[in-house]
Amino acid sequence: MNIIRTTAVELSSVPAIAYKQKLSSGGAGLRILRLDADAAGIFTVDKRTGLAIPYGEVDKELFPQEAVDEALELTLRLPFSSRGKIKVSVSEESREQEDVTVDEPEAADMVDSDEYNAVVDRYSDEKGKVNYRLMNKDFIQFASKSKMVGELVGKQAPEDEILAHIVRDRASFLANSRQPLNDAQVAGLMETLDEIDTRGAFKELKAHIRRMLAK
């Protein structure tokens, strides 16, 4: 079974690599693997603050805060994808590293969907990171021109309903899909995009919706 995670990045503060992975309980986890010792530091990433919280016991000498902060910054906005186990070399011996978490439930797992990959492909920069500013700008332009969005705003529909409609329609357009996503799939898509950057994938779009509703 493939693991849902980001690509691995190499740290400069300590000899280690790091990546984020989706958690079965929701949200994202950060995993740091030392290259000079058989040791791994596992953290959960707080959705509200974006901070990494140790998951179980973590050796602070092997995984100092400086390394954790660097790992968070380097993995920020890197998209998730289905990837196999990672092989790392320690003392000239290769070992296969298996993740400790499991995949998201199927109803919420959109990582392999055409819509998720279309959004990631459209808005990723040359470093492979998702450019949320560009994504929000595009989604806002779509919302401003959409007749259906205008009708929802006119009826003073809830902000979450308008947001889900925008994401559903725009993602389907980018994926050239004629089959609209259901509510669970839209929720899974938005959750996954939010987990890539805990600072909020749709922050500007939500603010735009609130301004539209306030008029």
TORDO-608236 format. One line per field, with one value per atom (N, C-alpha, C, O): residue in one letter; atom name; x, y, z. Coordinates in Angstrom, 1 decimal, padded with zeros to 4 digits. Each point is the difference from the previous one (the first is absolute). Layout:
code: A ...
site: CA ...
x: X ...
y: Y ...
z: Z ...
END
This chain:
code: M M M M N N N N I I I I I I I I R R R R T T T T T T T T A A A A V V V V E E E E L L L L S S S S S S S S V V V V P P P P A A A A I I I I A A A A Y Y Y Y K K K K Q Q Q Q K K K K L L L L S S S S S S S S G G G G G G G G A A A A G G G G L L L L R R R R I I I I L L L L R R R R L L L L D D D D A A A A D D D D A A A A A A A A G G G G I I I I F F F F T T T T V V V V D D D D K K K K R R R R T T T T G G G G L L L L A A A A I I I I P P P P Y Y Y Y G G G G E E E E V V V V D D D D K K K K E E E E L L L L F F F F P P P P Q Q Q Q E E E E A A A A V V V V D D D D E E E E A A A A L L L L E E E E L L L L T T T T L L L L R R R R L L L L P P P P F F F F S S S S S S S S R R R R G G G G K K K K I I I I K K K K V V V V S S S S V V V V S S S S E E E E E E E E S S S S R R R R E E E E Q Q Q Q E E E E D D D D V V V V T T T T V V V V D D D D E E E E P P P P E E E E A A A A A A A A D D D D M M M M V V V V D D D D S S S S D D D D E E E E Y Y Y Y N N N N A A A A V V V V V V V V D D D D R R R R Y Y Y Y S S S S D D D D E E E E K K K K G G G G K K K K V V V V N N N N Y Y Y Y R R R R L L L L M M M M N N N N K K K K D D D D F F F F I I I I Q Q Q Q F F F F A A A A S S S S K K K K S S S S K K K K M M M M V V V V G G G G E E E E L L L L V V V V G G G G K K K K Q Q Q Q A A A A P P P P E E E E D D D D E E E E I I I I L L L L A A A A H H H H I I I I V V V V R R R R D D D D R R R R A A A A S S S S F F F F L L L L A A A A N N N N S S S S R R R R Q Q Q Q P P P P L L L L N N N N D D D D A A A A Q Q Q Q V V V V A A A A G G G G L L L L M M M M E E E E T T T T L L L L D D D D E E E E I I I I D D D D T T T T R R R R G G G G A A A A F F F F K K K K E E E E L L L L K K K K A A A A H H H H I I I I R R R R R R R R M M M M L L L L A A A A K K K K
site: N CA C O N CA C O N CA C O N CA C O N CA C O N CA C O N CA C O N CA C O N CA C O N CA C O N CA C O N CA C O N CA C O N CA C O N CA C O N CA C O N CA C O N CA C O N CA C O N CA C O N CA C O N CA C O N CA C O N CA C O N CA C O N CA C O N CA C O N CA C O N CA C O N CA C O N CA C O N CA C O N CA C O N CA C O N CA C O N CA C O N CA C O N CA C O N CA C O N CA C O N CA C O N CA C O N CA C O N CA C O N CA C O N CA C O N CA C O N CA C O N CA C O N CA C O N CA C O N CA C O N CA C O N CA C O N CA C O N CA C O N CA C O N CA C O N CA C O N CA C O N CA C O N CA C O N CA C O N CA C O N CA C O N CA C O N CA C O N CA C O N CA C O N CA C O N CA C O N CA C O N CA C O N CA C O N CA C O N CA C O N CA C O N CA C O N CA C O N CA C O N CA C O N CA C O N CA C O N CA C O N CA C O N CA C O N CA C O N CA C O N CA C O N CA C O N CA C O N CA C O N CA C O N CA C O N CA C O N CA C O N CA C O N CA C O N CA C O N CA C O N CA C O N CA C O N CA C O N CA C O N CA C O N CA C O N CA C O N CA C O N CA C O N CA C O N CA C O N CA C O N CA C O N CA C O N CA C O N CA C O N CA C O N CA C O N CA C O N CA C O N CA C O N CA C O N CA C O N CA C O N CA C O N CA C O N CA C O N CA C O N CA C O N CA C O N CA C O N CA C O N CA C O N CA C O N CA C O N CA C O N CA C O N CA C O N CA C O N CA C O N CA C O N CA C O N CA C O N CA C O N CA C O N CA C O N CA C O N CA C O N CA C O N CA C O N CA C O N CA C O N CA C O N CA C O N CA C O N CA C O N CA C O N CA C O N CA C O N CA C O N CA C O N CA C O N CA C O N CA C O N CA C O N CA C O N CA C O N CA C O N CA C O N CA C O N CA C O N CA C O N CA C O N CA C O N CA C O N CA C O N CA C O N CA C O N CA C O N CA C O N CA C O N CA C O N CA C O N CA C O N CA C O N CA C O N CA C O N CA C O N CA C O N CA C O N CA C O N CA C O N CA C O N CA C O N CA C O N CA C O N CA C O N CA C O N CA C O N CA C O N CA C O N CA C O N CA C O N CA C O N CA C O N CA C O N CA C O N CA C O N CA C O N CA C O N CA C O N CA C O N CA C O N CA C O N CA C O
x: 000.8 -000.8 000.9 000.9 -001.2 000.7 -000.3 -001.2 002.1 -000.2 -000.3 000.7 -001.6 -000.3 000.8 -000.1 001.1 000.9 000.6 -000.3 001.1 000.7 001.3 000.4 000.3 001.4 000.8 -000.3 001.4 001.0 000.9 000.5 -000.2 001.0 001.2 -000.2 001.3 001.2 000.2 -000.1 000.4 000.2 001.5 000.9 -000.7 001.4 000.4 001.2 -002.2 000.3 000.5 000.9 -001.3 000.4 000.1 -000.7 001.5 000.0 -001.3 -000.1 -000.9 -001.3 -000.8 000.3 -001.4 -001.0 -001.3 -000.2 -000.7 -001.4 -001.0 000.2 -001.4 -001.2 -001.3 000.1 -001.2 -001.2 -000.9 000.2 -001.1 -000.8 -001.4 -000.2 -000.8 -001.4 -000.2 000.5 -001.3 -000.3 -001.4 -000.9 000.7 -001.3 -001.1 -001.1 001.6 -000.9 -000.3 -000.8 001.4 -000.2 001.2 000.7 -000.4 001.1 001.3 000.0 001.1 001.3 001.0 000.0 000.9 001.0 001.4 000.1 000.9 001.3 000.9 000.0 000.8 001.0 001.4 000.2 000.7 001.4 000.8 -000.1 001.0 000.8 001.5 000.4 000.3 001.4 000.8 -000.4 001.4 000.8 001.2 000.7 -000.3 001.1 -000.3 000.9 -002.2 -000.4 -001.3 -000.8 000.5 -001.2 -001.1 -000.4 -000.1 -000.9 -001.0 000.4 -001.6 -001.0 -000.8 -000.3 000.0 -000.8 -001.3 -000.1 -001.0 -001.3 -000.8 000.0 -000.7 -000.7 -001.4 -000.1 -000.9 -001.2 000.0 000.6 -001.2 000.0 -001.3 -001.1 001.1 -001.2 -000.7 000.7 -002.0 -000.6 -000.2 000.0 -000.1 -000.3 001.3 000.0 001.0 001.3 001.0 000.9 -000.9 001.0 001.2 001.0 -001.0 001.1 000.1 -001.1 002.3 000.2 000.0 000.8 -001.6 -000.1 000.5 -000.5 001.4 000.6 -001.1 -000.9 001.1 -001.0 000.8 000.8 -001.1 000.8 001.3 000.2 000.8 001.3 000.9 000.1 000.5 000.9 001.3 -000.1 001.2 001.3 000.3 000.3 -000.3 000.3 001.4 000.3 000.6 001.4 000.1 000.8 -001.5 000.1 -001.0 000.3 -001.3 -001.0 -000.3 -001.1 002.1 -000.1 -001.1 -000.4 -000.1 -001.1 000.4 -000.8 002.1 000.5 -000.3 -000.4 000.6 -000.2 -001.5 -000.4 -000.4 -001.4 -000.6 -000.8 001.3 -000.5 000.4 -000.7 002.0 000.5 -000.9 -000.3 000.0 -000.8 -001.4 -000.5 000.0 -001.4 000.1 -000.9 001.9 000.1 000.2 -000.5 001.4 000.4 -001.2 -000.1 -000.7 -001.1 -001.3 -001.0 001.0 -001.1 -000.4 000.8 -002.1 -000.6 000.4 -000.3 001.1 000.3 -001.3 -000.5 000.1 -001.2 000.2 001.1 -002.2 000.0 -000.2 -000.6 001.2 -000.3 000.2 000.6 -001.0 000.2 001.4 000.4 000.4 001.4 000.3 -000.7 001.7 000.4 000.9 000.1 000.4 000.9 001.3 000.4 000.2 001.3 001.2 -000.1 001.1 001.2 001.1 000.3 000.3 001.0 001.2 -000.1 001.3 001.3 000.5 000.3 000.0 000.5 001.2 -000.1 001.3 001.2 000.2 000.4 -000.6 000.3 -001.0 000.2 -001.2 -001.0 -001.4 -000.4 -000.2 -001.3 -001.1 000.0 -001.0 -001.1 -001.3 000.1 -001.1 -001.3 -000.8 -000.3 -000.2 -000.7 -001.5 -000.5 -000.3 -001.5 -000.7 000.4 -001.4 -000.7 -000.9 -000.4 000.2 -000.8 -001.4 -000.8 000.4 -001.4 -000.6 000.7 -002.1 -000.7 -000.7 -000.1 -000.3 -000.7 -001.3 -000.6 000.2 -001.3 -001.1 000.2 -001.4 -001.2 -000.2 000.2 -000.7 -000.2 -000.9 000.3 -001.3 -000.9 000.6 -000.4 001.5 000.7 001.3 000.6 -000.2 001.3 -000.1 -000.5 001.0 -000.1 001.4 000.1 000.9 001.4 000.2 000.7 -001.3 000.1 -001.1 000.0 -000.8 -001.1 000.5 001.0 -001.7 000.3 -000.1 000.8 -001.8 -000.2 001.2 000.4 000.0 001.1 001.3 000.7 -000.4 001.2 -000.1 001.1 -002.2 -000.2 000.3 000.6 -001.1 000.2 001.5 000.6 000.0 001.5 000.8 000.9 -001.2 000.8 -000.2 001.0 -002.2 -000.3 000.7 000.5 -000.4 000.5 001.3 000.4 000.3 001.4 001.0 000.0 001.0 001.1 001.1 -000.1 001.3 001.1 000.6 000.8 -001.0 000.5 -000.9 000.3 -001.5 -000.9 -001.0 -000.7 000.8 -000.9 -001.3 000.1 -001.2 -001.2 -000.1 000.3 -000.5 -000.1 -001.4 -000.9 000.6 -001.4 -000.4 -001.2 002.1 -000.4 -000.6 -001.0 001.7 -000.5 -001.3 -000.9 000.8 -001.2 -001.2 -001.1 001.3 -001.1 -000.4 -001.2 002.2 -000.3 -000.9 -000.9 001.3 -000.8 -001.4 -001.0 000.9 -001.3 -000.9 -001.2 001.8 -000.8 -000.5 -001.1 001.9 -000.4 -001.1 -001.0 001.0 -001.0 -001.3 -001.1 001.2 -001.2 -000.6 -001.3 002.1 -000.6 -000.8 -000.9 001.2 -000.6 -001.2 -000.7 000.7 -001.0 -001.4 -000.2 -000.7 -001.4 -000.6 -000.7 001.1 -000.5 000.5 -000.7 002.0 000.5 -000.8 -000.3 000.0 -000.7 -001.4 -000.5 -000.1 -001.4 000.2 -000.9 001.9 000.2 000.2 -000.5 001.3 000.3 -001.3 -000.3 -000.5 -001.3 -001.0 -000.7 000.8 -000.8 000.6 -000.6 001.8 000.7 000.3 -000.2 000.6 000.3 001.2 000.8 -000.6 001.1 001.4 000.1 000.8 001.4 000.5 000.6 -000.7 000.5 -000.6 000.7 -002.0 -000.7 000.6 000.1 000.1 000.5 001.4 000.4 000.4 001.4 000.0 000.8 -001.6 000.0 -000.4 000.5 -001.5 -000.4 001.1 000.2 000.5 001.1 001.1 000.5 -000.1 001.1 -000.5 000.8 -002.0 -000.5 000.0 000.5 -001.0 -000.1 001.4 000.2 000.6 001.3 000.9 000.7 -000.7 000.8 -000.5 000.8 -002.1 -000.6 000.4 000.4 -000.4 000.4 001.5 000.3 000.6 001.4 000.3 000.9 -001.7 000.2 -000.8 000.1 -000.8 -000.8 -000.9 -000.2 -000.4 -000.9 -001.5 -000.4 -000.4 -001.4 -000.8 -001.2 001.8 -000.6 000.3 001.1 -002.1 000.3 000.3 -000.5 001.4 000.3 -001.1 -000.8 000.6 -001.0 000.5 001.1 -002.0 000.4 001.2 000.9 -000.9 001.1 001.4 001.0 -001.1 001.2 000.5 001.2 -002.1 000.4 000.6 001.0 -001.6 000.6 001.3 000.9 -000.7 001.3 001.1 001.1 -001.5 000.9 000.4 001.2 -002.1 000.3 000.9 000.9 -001.2 000.8 001.4 000.9 -000.7 001.3 000.8 001.2 -001.8 000.7 000.4 001.0 -001.9 000.3 001.1 000.8 -000.7 001.1 001.4 001.0 -001.0 001.3 000.6 001.2 -002.1 000.5 -001.0 -001.1 001.5 -000.9 -000.3 -000.8 001.4 -000.3 -001.4 -000.5 000.0 -001.3 000.0 000.5 -000.9 000.0 -000.9 000.3 -001.5 -001.0 -000.2 -001.2 002.2 -000.2 -000.5 -000.9 001.5 -000.4 -001.3 -000.8 000.5 -001.3 -001.1 -001.1 001.3 -001.0 -000.3 -001.1 002.2 -000.2 -000.8 -000.8 001.0 -000.7 -001.5 -000.8 000.5 -001.4 -000.7 -001.1 001.8 -000.6 -000.3 -001.0 001.9 -000.2 -001.2 -000.8 000.7 -001.2 -001.3 -001.0 001.0 -001.2 -000.3 -001.2 002.2 -000.3 -000.5 -000.5 000.5 -000.5 -001.5 -000.6
y: -001.2 001.2 001.3 000.1 000.8 001.2 000.9 000.0 000.8 000.9 001.4 000.4 000.3 001.4 000.9 000.3 000.3 001.0 000.9 -000.1 001.1 000.9 -000.6 -001.1 001.7 -000.4 000.3 000.8 -001.5 000.2 001.2 000.1 000.7 001.1 -000.2 -000.7 001.2 -000.2 001.2 001.2 -001.4 001.1 000.4 -000.8 002.1 000.5 000.1 000.0 000.1 000.2 -001.3 000.1 -001.2 -001.3 -001.0 000.3 -001.3 -001.0 -000.8 -001.0 001.4 -000.6 000.3 001.0 -001.8 000.4 000.1 -000.6 001.2 000.2 000.0 000.4 -000.7 000.1 000.0 -000.4 000.9 000.0 -001.2 -000.4 -000.1 -001.1 000.2 000.7 -001.2 000.1 -001.0 -001.1 001.6 -000.9 -000.5 000.6 -001.8 -000.7 000.8 -000.1 000.8 000.8 001.3 000.8 -000.4 001.3 000.9 -000.2 001.1 000.9 -000.6 -001.0 001.6 -000.4 -000.3 000.6 -001.5 -000.4 000.3 -000.1 000.5 000.3 -001.2 -000.3 -000.2 -001.1 000.4 000.4 -000.5 000.4 -001.3 -000.6 000.3 -001.2 000.4 000.7 -001.1 000.3 -000.9 -001.1 001.7 -000.8 -000.5 -000.9 001.3 -000.5 -000.8 -000.4 000.0 -000.8 -000.7 000.6 -001.7 -000.7 000.6 -000.6 001.8 000.7 000.8 000.6 -000.5 000.8 000.9 -000.5 001.7 000.9 000.2 000.4 -000.7 000.1 001.1 000.1 000.8 001.1 000.1 -000.4 000.9 000.4 001.5 000.7 -000.2 001.4 000.6 -000.4 001.3 000.6 000.8 000.9 -001.1 000.7 001.5 000.7 -000.4 001.5 000.8 001.1 -001.7 000.8 -000.3 000.8 -002.0 -000.5 -000.5 -000.3 000.2 -000.5 -001.5 -000.7 000.2 -001.5 -000.4 000.5 -001.5 -000.5 -001.4 -000.8 000.5 -001.4 -001.0 000.1 -001.2 -001.1 -001.2 -000.7 000.6 -001.0 000.7 001.2 -002.1 000.5 000.4 -000.7 001.9 000.5 000.5 000.8 -001.3 000.4 001.4 000.2 000.7 001.4 000.3 001.0 -001.9 000.2 -000.4 000.6 -001.7 -000.4 000.8 000.2 000.3 000.8 001.4 000.2 000.7 001.3 000.8 -000.3 001.3 000.9 000.6 000.2 000.2 000.6 -000.9 000.4 -001.7 -001.0 -000.2 -000.1 000.1 -000.1 001.2 -000.1 001.3 001.2 000.0 000.4 -000.8 -000.1 -001.0 000.3 -001.4 -001.1 000.5 -000.2 001.0 000.6 000.9 000.0 000.9 001.0 -000.6 000.4 -001.4 -000.6 -000.9 -000.1 -000.4 -000.8 000.8 -000.6 001.8 000.9 000.1 000.3 -000.6 000.1 -001.1 000.1 -001.0 -001.2 -000.9 -000.3 -000.1 -000.8 -001.4 -000.6 000.0 -001.4 -000.9 000.5 -001.7 -000.9 -001.4 -000.2 -000.8 -001.4 -000.5 -000.1 -000.1 -000.4 -001.2 -000.3 -000.5 -001.2 000.3 001.1 -002.2 000.2 000.7 000.0 000.6 000.8 -000.9 -000.6 000.6 -000.7 001.0 000.9 -001.0 000.9 -000.8 -001.2 001.8 -000.7 000.5 001.2 -002.1 000.3 -000.9 -001.2 001.8 -000.8 -001.0 -001.1 001.6 -000.8 -001.2 -000.9 000.9 -001.1 000.7 000.9 -001.5 000.6 -000.6 -001.2 002.0 -000.5 000.6 001.1 -001.9 000.5 000.5 -000.6 001.9 000.7 -000.1 000.5 -001.0 -000.1 001.0 000.1 000.6 001.0 -000.7 -001.2 001.9 -000.6 000.3 -000.6 001.5 000.3 -000.7 -000.5 000.5 -000.7 001.0 001.2 -001.6 000.8 000.6 -000.6 001.7 000.6 -001.0 -000.8 000.9 -000.7 000.3 001.1 -002.1 000.2 001.2 000.7 -000.4 001.0 001.4 000.9 -000.8 001.3 000.1 001.0 -002.1 -000.1 000.5 -000.7 001.9 000.6 000.1 000.6 -001.1 000.2 -000.6 000.6 -001.7 -000.6 000.5 -000.6 001.5 000.4 000.9 000.7 -000.6 000.9 001.4 000.9 -000.6 001.4 000.5 001.1 -001.9 000.4 000.2 001.0 -001.9 000.1 001.1 000.6 -000.3 001.2 001.3 000.9 -000.8 001.2 000.2 001.0 -002.1 000.0 000.3 000.9 -001.5 000.3 001.4 000.6 000.0 001.3 001.1 001.0 -001.2 001.0 -000.2 000.7 -001.8 -000.2 000.8 000.3 000.2 000.8 -000.9 -001.2 001.8 -000.8 -000.9 -000.9 001.2 -000.8 -001.2 -000.7 000.7 -001.1 000.4 -000.9 002.1 000.4 000.7 000.7 -000.9 000.6 001.5 000.4 000.4 001.4 000.4 000.2 000.0 000.2 001.4 000.3 000.7 001.3 000.0 000.6 -001.3 -000.2 -000.7 000.4 -001.5 -000.8 000.9 -000.1 000.8 000.8 001.1 000.3 000.3 001.0 -000.5 000.6 -001.8 -000.6 -000.4 000.2 -000.8 -000.4 001.3 -000.1 001.2 001.2 000.6 000.4 -000.5 000.5 -000.9 000.6 -001.9 -000.9 000.4 000.1 000.1 000.3 001.3 000.1 000.9 001.3 -000.1 000.8 -001.8 -000.1 -001.0 -000.1 -000.7 -001.1 000.4 000.7 -001.0 000.3 -000.7 000.5 -001.8 -000.8 000.5 000.1 000.4 000.6 001.2 000.3 000.5 001.2 -000.3 000.8 -001.8 -000.4 -000.5 000.3 -001.0 -000.5 001.2 000.0 001.0 001.2 000.7 000.5 -000.4 000.8 -000.7 000.8 -002.1 -000.7 000.0 -000.6 001.2 000.0 -001.4 -000.3 -000.6 -001.3 000.0 000.9 -002.0 000.0 000.0 -000.5 001.1 000.2 -001.4 -000.1 -000.9 -001.3 -000.6 -000.7 000.9 -000.5 000.7 -000.7 002.0 000.7 -000.5 -000.2 000.1 -000.5 -001.3 -000.3 -000.7 -001.3 000.0 -000.7 001.6 000.1 000.5 -000.6 001.6 000.5 -001.0 -000.2 -000.5 -001.0 -001.2 -000.5 000.1 -001.1 000.3 -000.7 001.9 000.4 000.2 -000.4 001.1 000.4 -001.3 -000.1 -000.8 -001.2 -000.9 -000.6 000.5 -000.8 000.6 -000.7 002.0 000.7 -000.3 -000.4 000.5 -000.2 -001.5 -000.2 -000.7 -001.4 -000.4 -001.2 002.1 -000.3 -001.2 -000.9 001.0 -001.1 000.4 001.1 -002.0 000.3 -000.6 000.3 -001.0 -000.6 000.8 000.0 000.8 000.9 -000.8 -001.1 001.6 -000.6 000.1 000.9 -002.0 000.1 000.8 000.4 -000.2 000.8 -000.5 000.7 -002.1 -000.6 000.2 000.2 -000.3 000.1 001.5 000.2 000.7 001.4 000.3 000.7 -001.2 000.2 -000.6 000.6 -001.8 -000.7 000.8 000.1 000.5 000.8 001.2 000.3 000.4 001.2 -000.3 000.8 -001.9 -000.4 -000.3 000.4 -001.1 -000.4 001.3 000.1 000.8 001.2 000.9 000.6 -000.7 000.7 -000.6 000.7 -002.0 -000.7 000.2 -000.1 000.5 000.3 001.3 000.0 001.0 001.2 000.3 000.5 -000.7 000.2 001.5 000.3 000.6 001.4 000.3 001.1 -002.1 000.2 000.1 001.0 -002.0 000.0 001.0 000.6 -000.4 000.9 001.3 000.5 000.0 001.1 001.2 000.7 -000.3 001.1 -000.2 001.0 -002.2 -000.3 000.2 000.5 -001.0 000.1 001.5 000.4 000.4 001.4 000.7 000.9 -001.4 000.6 -000.4 000.9 -002.1 -000.4 000.8 000.4 -000.2 000.8 001.5 000.5 000.0 001.4 000.0 000.9 -002.0 -000.1 -000.1 000.6 -001.3 -000.2 001.3 000.2 000.6 001.2 001.2 000.9 -001.0 001.0 000.1 000.9
z: 000.0 000.0 000.0 000.8 -001.7 000.0 001.2 000.4 000.0 001.1 -000.6 -001.0 001.6 -000.5 000.8 001.2 -002.0 000.7 -001.1 -001.2 001.7 -000.9 -000.4 000.5 -001.4 -000.3 001.2 000.8 -000.7 001.1 -000.3 -001.2 002.2 -000.2 001.0 001.0 -001.4 000.8 000.9 -000.5 001.8 000.9 000.0 -000.2 000.5 000.2 001.4 000.3 000.6 001.4 000.7 000.9 -001.4 000.5 -001.2 -000.9 001.0 -001.1 000.0 000.7 -001.4 000.0 -001.2 -000.7 000.4 -001.0 000.7 001.1 -001.7 000.6 -001.1 -001.1 001.6 -000.9 000.8 001.2 -001.8 000.7 -000.5 -001.2 002.0 -000.4 000.5 001.1 -001.8 000.5 001.2 -000.1 001.0 001.2 -000.1 -000.6 001.1 -000.1 000.8 -000.3 001.3 000.9 -000.6 000.5 -001.7 -000.6 000.3 001.0 -001.9 000.2 -000.6 -000.6 000.9 -000.5 001.1 001.1 -001.4 000.9 -000.6 -001.2 002.0 -000.5 000.5 001.2 -002.1 000.4 -000.4 -001.2 002.1 -000.2 000.2 001.0 -002.0 000.1 000.0 -000.9 002.0 000.1 -001.0 -000.2 -000.5 -000.9 000.6 -000.6 001.9 000.7 001.2 000.7 -000.6 001.1 -000.4 -000.8 001.5 -000.3 000.9 001.0 -001.4 000.9 -000.9 -001.0 001.5 -000.7 001.0 001.1 -001.4 000.8 -000.7 -001.1 001.8 -000.6 000.8 001.2 -002.0 000.6 -000.7 -001.2 001.9 -000.6 -000.3 000.8 -001.8 -000.4 000.4 -000.6 001.5 000.5 -001.1 -000.7 000.4 -001.1 000.2 -001.0 002.3 000.2 000.1 -000.5 001.1 000.1 -001.0 -000.2 -000.4 -000.9 000.7 -000.6 002.0 000.7 000.1 -000.1 000.2 000.1 001.5 000.8 -000.5 001.4 000.0 -000.8 001.7 000.0 000.2 000.8 -001.6 000.0 000.7 -000.6 001.9 000.8 000.4 000.0 000.4 000.5 -001.2 -000.9 001.0 -001.0 000.7 000.9 -001.4 000.6 -000.5 -001.2 002.1 -000.4 -000.4 -000.7 001.1 -000.5 -001.5 -000.7 000.4 -001.4 -000.9 -001.2 001.8 -000.8 000.7 000.6 -000.6 000.6 -000.6 -001.2 001.9 -000.5 -001.4 -000.8 000.7 -001.2 -001.2 -001.1 001.3 -001.1 -000.3 -001.2 002.2 -000.2 -000.7 -000.9 001.3 -000.7 -001.5 -000.9 000.7 -001.4 -000.8 -001.2 001.8 -000.7 -000.4 -001.0 002.0 -000.3 -001.1 -000.9 000.8 -001.0 -001.4 -001.0 001.0 -001.3 -000.6 -001.2 002.1 -000.5 -000.2 -000.5 000.9 -000.1 -001.5 -000.9 000.6 -001.3 -001.0 -001.2 001.7 -000.9 000.0 001.0 -002.2 -000.1 000.4 -000.1 000.6 000.3 -001.3 -001.0 001.0 -001.0 000.5 001.1 -001.8 000.5 -000.4 -001.1 002.2 -000.2 000.8 001.0 -001.4 000.6 001.2 000.4 000.2 001.1 -000.4 -001.1 002.1 -000.2 000.4 001.1 -001.9 000.4 000.4 -000.8 002.0 000.4 000.3 000.4 -000.4 000.3 001.3 000.2 000.7 001.3 000.3 -000.1 000.3 000.2 -001.1 000.2 -001.5 -001.2 -000.1 -000.8 001.6 -000.1 -000.3 000.6 -001.7 -000.4 000.9 000.3 000.0 000.7 -000.6 -000.5 000.5 -000.6 001.1 001.0 -001.2 001.0 -000.3 -001.0 001.9 -000.2 000.9 001.2 -001.7 000.7 001.1 -000.2 001.3 001.1 -000.1 000.7 -001.6 -000.1 -001.2 -000.8 000.8 -001.1 -000.9 000.4 -001.5 -001.0 000.6 000.9 -001.5 000.3 -000.4 -000.9 001.5 -000.5 -001.4 -000.5 -000.3 -001.4 -000.4 -000.9 001.7 -000.2 000.0 -000.7 001.4 000.2 -000.8 000.0 -000.6 -000.6 -001.5 -000.8 000.6 -001.4 -000.6 -001.1 001.7 -000.5 -001.4 -000.8 000.5 -001.3 -001.0 -001.1 001.5 -000.9 -001.1 000.2 -001.3 -001.1 000.4 -000.4 001.3 000.4 000.9 -000.3 001.2 000.9 -000.8 000.1 -001.0 -000.8 -001.0 -000.3 -000.2 -000.9 000.7 -000.6 001.8 000.8 000.3 -000.1 000.6 000.3 -001.3 000.1 -001.2 -001.2 -000.5 -000.4 000.6 -000.5 000.8 -000.5 001.8 000.9 000.7 000.9 -001.3 000.5 -000.6 -001.2 001.9 -000.5 -000.5 000.1 -000.4 -000.6 001.1 -000.3 001.6 001.1 000.3 000.9 -001.5 000.3 001.1 000.5 000.0 001.1 -000.6 -001.0 001.7 -000.4 000.3 001.1 -002.1 000.1 000.4 -000.9 002.2 000.4 -000.4 -000.2 000.1 -000.4 -001.4 -000.3 -000.6 -001.4 000.0 -000.8 001.5 000.1 000.4 -000.6 001.7 000.6 -001.0 -000.2 -000.5 -001.0 -001.1 -000.4 -000.1 -001.0 000.4 -000.7 001.9 000.5 000.3 -000.2 000.6 000.2 -001.3 -000.1 -000.9 -001.3 -000.5 -000.6 000.8 -000.4 000.8 -000.6 001.9 000.8 -000.4 000.0 -000.4 -000.4 -001.3 -000.2 -000.6 -001.3 000.0 -001.0 002.0 000.0 000.3 001.0 -001.8 000.2 001.2 000.8 -000.7 001.2 001.3 001.0 -001.0 001.3 000.3 001.1 -002.2 000.3 000.5 000.9 -001.3 000.5 001.5 000.8 -000.5 001.3 001.0 001.1 -001.6 000.8 000.2 001.1 -002.2 000.1 001.0 000.6 -000.5 001.0 001.4 000.9 -000.8 001.3 000.5 001.2 -002.1 000.3 001.0 000.0 000.8 000.9 -000.7 -001.2 001.8 -000.6 -000.4 -001.1 001.9 -000.3 -001.2 -000.8 000.6 -001.2 -001.3 -001.0 001.1 -001.2 -000.3 -001.1 002.2 -000.2 -000.7 -000.9 001.4 -000.5 -001.5 -000.8 000.5 -001.4 -000.9 -001.1 001.5 -000.8 -000.2 -001.1 002.2 -000.1 -000.9 -000.8 001.0 -000.9 -001.4 -000.9 000.5 -001.4 -000.6 -001.1 001.8 -000.5 -000.2 -001.0 002.0 000.0 -001.2 -000.7 000.5 -001.1 -001.3 -000.9 000.8 -001.3 -000.3 -001.1 002.1 -000.2 -000.3 -000.8 001.3 -000.3 -001.2 -000.4 -000.2 -001.2 000.3 -000.8 002.0 000.4 -000.1 000.3 -000.9 -000.1 001.1 000.2 000.7 001.2 001.2 000.5 000.0 001.1 001.3 000.2 000.6 001.3 000.9 000.0 000.8 001.1 001.2 000.0 000.9 001.2 000.8 000.4 -000.3 000.8 -000.8 000.6 -001.9 -000.8 000.0 000.1 -000.2 000.1 001.4 000.0 001.0 001.4 000.1 000.6 -001.2 000.0 -000.8 000.4 -001.5 -000.8 000.7 000.0 000.6 000.7 001.2 000.4 000.3 001.2 -000.4 000.7 -001.8 -000.4 -000.4 000.3 -001.0 -000.4 001.2 000.1 000.9 001.3 000.7 000.7 -000.7 000.7 -000.6 000.6 -001.9 -000.7 000.7 000.2 000.1 000.6 001.1 -000.3 001.6 001.1 000.2 000.9 -001.6 000.1 -000.7 000.1 -000.8 -000.6 -001.5 -000.6 -000.1 -001.5 -000.6 -001.0 001.6 -000.6 000.8 000.0 000.7 000.8 -000.7 000.4 -001.6 -000.8 -000.6 -000.1 -000.4 -000.6 001.1 -000.4 001.6 001.0 000.3 000.2 -000.1 000.3 -001.2 000.3 -001.5 -001.1 000.1 -000.3 000.6 000.2 001.1 -000.2 001.3 001.0 -000.4 000.3 -001.1 -000.6 -000.9 000.0 -000.8 -000.9 000.8 -000.4 001.4 000.9 000.7 000.4 -000.1 000.8 -000.8 000.5 -001.8 -000.9 000.0 -000.6
END
